[in-house]
């Protein structure tokens, strides 16, 4: 039964997000400690970081081929915004719930609750790690690229950080 995640536009974004992650995984293996930032949309993805256009072009085709070969683990990345937002939402919500249970208004009363608020935030962050990965795997990326193909890889900005645009279609 089709879901909203199968909407053609959302599916293109999810596939491009998976390709972005796979590309970042492969680039990070080639050039460790390089900071790379990506953002996907329905037309492809942007990649900011110190990488040459030639290297990116080579790696993005390799990333697509590896996703097509079934390497679905490349679609999930530990530094994805999905993980960061999951952590922020859970830690913030847990802290808010603890704060909401406090009916006292004096400063000393708030300080007494500080350890409980920190514990709640820490537990939220612990739960967020596997949850963020699961959300990536099931919602924000689509590891099976289907008919996704790369149209172009071009540099948009040469100054630091270099910005590239990868255009796709499916």
C-alpha positions in Angstrom: 0.0 0.0 0.0 1.6 3.4 -1.0 2.4 5.9 1.7 3.2 9.6 1.6 6.9 8.6 1.4 6.1 7.1 -2.1 5.0 10.5 -3.4 7.2 11.1 -6.5 8.7 14.3 -5.2 9.4 13.0 -1.7 10.8 9.8 -3.1 13.3 11.8 -5.3 14.3 13.8 -2.3 14.9 10.6 -0.2 16.9 9.0 -3.0 19.0 12.1 -3.5 19.5 12.2 0.3 20.7 8.6 0.2 23.1 9.5 -2.7 24.4 12.5 -0.8 25.2 10.3 2.2 26.8 7.6 0.1 28.9 10.3 -1.6 30.0 11.8 1.8 30.9 8.3 3.1 33.1 7.6 0.2 34.7 11.1 0.1 35.4 10.9 3.9 37.1 7.5 3.4 39.3 9.1 0.6 40.1 12.3 2.4 39.7 11.8 6.2 39.0 14.8 8.5 37.5 16.8 5.6 34.4 18.7 6.7 31.6 18.0 4.2 28.1 19.5 4.4 25.3 18.3 2.2 21.7 19.3 1.5 19.3 17.4 -0.7 16.3 18.4 -2.7 14.1 16.9 -5.5 16.7 18.0 -8.2 19.8 16.6 -6.5 22.0 17.8 -3.7 24.5 20.5 -2.8 27.9 19.6 -1.2 30.1 22.1 0.6 33.6 21.2 1.5 37.2 21.2 0.2 36.9 18.6 -2.6 37.7 19.0 -6.3 35.0 18.8 -8.9 36.8 15.9 -10.6 37.0 13.9 -7.3 33.4 14.6 -6.5 32.3 13.6 -10.0 34.2 10.3 -9.7 32.9 9.5 -6.2 29.2 10.4 -6.9 29.0 7.9 -9.8 30.7 5.3 -7.6 28.3 6.1 -4.7 25.3 5.6 -7.1 26.7 2.3 -8.4 27.2 1.0 -4.8 23.7 1.9 -3.8 22.4 0.2 -6.9 24.4 -2.9 -5.9 22.6 -3.0 -2.6 25.0 -1.3 -0.2 22.1 0.3 1.7 24.3 1.2 4.7 25.8 4.0 2.7 22.4 5.8 2.8 22.6 6.4 6.5 25.2 8.8 8.0 25.9 9.5 11.7 26.2 13.2 11.2 22.9 13.6 9.3 20.7 16.5 10.3 18.0 13.9 11.0 20.2 12.5 13.8 20.9 16.0 15.1 17.3 17.1 15.1 16.2 13.9 16.7 18.7 14.5 19.5 17.6 18.1 19.9 13.9 17.3 20.0 14.3 14.4 22.5 16.7 16.2 24.8 14.7 19.4 24.7 11.4 17.6 25.2 12.8 15.6 28.1 14.2 18.7 29.8 10.9 20.5 29.2 8.9 17.7 30.8 11.2 17.8 33.9 10.9 21.6 34.1 7.1 21.3 33.6 6.9 19.0 36.7 8.5 21.8 38.8 5.8 23.9 40.4 8.2 25.9 42.5 9.3 29.3 41.5 12.3 30.1 43.7 15.8 30.0 42.2 17.0 27.4 44.7 14.2 25.1 43.8 15.2 25.3 40.1 18.8 24.5 41.1 17.7 21.4 43.0 16.0 20.1 39.8 19.1 20.8 37.6 20.5 17.2 38.0 17.1 15.7 37.0 16.9 18.0 33.9 20.4 17.0 32.9 19.7 13.3 33.3 16.5 13.7 31.3 18.4 15.5 28.5 21.2 12.8 28.6 18.6 10.0 28.3 16.9 11.8 25.4 20.3 11.9 23.6 21.0 8.2 24.3 17.6 7.2 22.8 18.1 9.6 19.9 21.1 7.8 18.5 19.4 4.6 17.4 16.1 6.4 16.8 17.7 9.0 14.4 19.4 6.1 12.5 16.0 4.3 12.2 14.3 7.5 11.0 17.0 8.0 8.3 16.7 4.4 7.2 12.9 4.4 7.0 11.9 8.0 6.4 14.4 10.5 5.3 16.5 8.4 2.8 15.6 5.7 0.2 18.6 3.4 -0.2 17.2 1.9 -3.4 17.9 4.5 -6.0 15.5 3.1 -8.6 16.0 4.9 -11.9 18.0 7.7 -10.4 20.7 9.0 -12.7 23.3 11.7 -12.4 22.9 14.6 -14.9 25.8 16.8 -13.8 28.3 17.7 -11.2 29.4 21.3 -11.2 31.2 23.7 -9.0 29.1 26.7 -8.0 31.6 28.5 -5.8 35.4 28.2 -5.8 36.1 30.1 -2.5 36.3 28.3 0.8 34.3 26.3 1.3 33.9 25.0 -2.2 30.2 24.5 -3.2 29.1 21.9 -5.7 25.7 21.1 -7.2 24.9 17.5 -8.2 21.8 17.3 -10.4 19.9 14.1 -10.8 16.8 12.8 -12.4 14.7 9.7 -12.1 
